[in-house]
Amino acid sequence: MKFYLKYSFLLFLLCTCGRPDILDQDLYGHELTARSLEKSMEDNLLATWYPISFDFDSGGYFSNFDYQFNLIEGSHDKFIVTQARHLWSSAVAMQVYPEVEYYSKGAKLGFEFLKNHMWDPLNGGFFQMVNRSGRPLLENESMKTAYGNSFGIYALATYFEVSGDSAALDLAIQAFQWLDENSYDPVHGGYFQHLSQSGEPINRKDDTPSGSDLGYKDQNSSIHLLEAFTALYKVWDDFILEKRLEEMLLLVRDTITHEDGYLILFFKPDWTPVSFQQESRETILNHRQLDHVSYGHDVETAFLMMESAHALGWGDDEITLNQGKKMIDHALTYGWDDENGGFYDEGYYFKGENEPEVIKDSKNWWAQAEGMNALLMMANYYPDDEMDYLGKFQQQWEYIQNYLIDHVHGDWYPGGLDKQPEMKTADKGHIWKGNYHQLRSFKHSIEMLRNMDVGKD
């Protein structure tokens, strides 16, 4: 009988090693969960994307893959955001797995493509789109963006930090200085998102369609400028950069974030919010891309703010931490699926309502990755909070394993199968879907889990 019980208990452990939600954390610590994440990061995510996405013939990275992760035939145009994110991911993989030679080769491949083909040697700044061989597609993309350039800076700073290649730091500094000279608003602060090829901010005209974001400032470019400046400041201690980093942190924390704890999406140049709340429900929903509650961005920004505060030497700044907690609590209260886990995509505060209504209940992949990272961060800061951040993190990881990770073909589905079963056969890769969000979440979550075990008996 004793032998049978021991055997049954051993079998239980073997069957549940990938199920962090039912493991006794006090008994086993967080190492089993960390190993579960690490295995998924290495075997399902990185091994799926690399080296197949390395374009050894033309440089840079392939972006377009079908649901079975076959390369999709086509022109293979290259988008600055995707190319920079893959450079960042390759550099991180190079750092985490230095023994894997092709990660360093892939990172160098991406750096050389950004330097030689995506950087505009005449006007400065990164082109938005080039063809496979690196010819700018100006007829299709008539502008540059602060968003695209932010990812160029972010990737180059990270690649320099890992590789020590000074040419990468030089280009990152050049990109920051170009952006600061052309996109920075010295009157109202922050950065203009849309720029001409020569670097002039593009103003919104009277006949601009109401649903267009042209000429607006926005939260998305702002939070990723914050992210980029944080990465660059870690490797380049510059006075102007420090001022801009602090300004962006305060802008995101105190102006772009609503007092209720969610990000306002778009703004006029003087930071007046773009809102359709006084309009009819039909008009609101027709303009939802400009005005809604984006729970994924909210939880992502809570992490980015704390990362920036640490880079500035503020430590666990109380004001920043409290604002981040408010954002995550708001997302958990109004945008979280209590039954299955996962953050819904969109909510809206309709006129006269005190709570937001969920207006899009799908669960895109990147928001779930960012949510896992943010929840674990809050579990570190507030282990005994009534929100039970650690429990929510465990539920989130279980949700990701059940509904987002493709255990057959690799990588993550674009959206959770509980809400969008059709995503099982959707393309795994395109210019807006890579592996950056997943990898960042895995890397930080693994580190946090292991740090939580430090000092335990």
Secondary structure, 3 states (H helix, E strand, C coil): CHHHHHHHHHHHHHHCCCCHHHCCHHHHCCHHHHHHHHHHHHHHHHHHHCCCCECCCCCCECCCECCCCCECCCCCCEEHHHHHHHHHHHHHHHHHCCCCHHHHHHHHHHHHHHHHHHECCCCCCECCEECCCCCECCCCCCCEEHHHHHHHHHHHHHHHHHHCCHHHHHHHHHHHHHHHHHCECCCCCCECCEECCCCCECCCCCCCCCCCCCCCEEHHHHHHHHHHHHHHHHHCCCHHHHHHHHHHHHHHHHHHECCCCCECCEECCCCCECCCCCCCHHHHHHCCCCCCEEHHHHHHHHHHHHHHHHHCCCCCCHHHHHHHHHHHHHHHHHCECCCCCCECCEEECCCCCCCCEEEECCCEHHHHHHHHHHHHHHHHHCCCCCCCHHHHHHHHHHHHHHHCECCCCCCECCECCCCCHHHHHCCCEECCECCHHHHHHHHHHHHHHHHHHCCCC
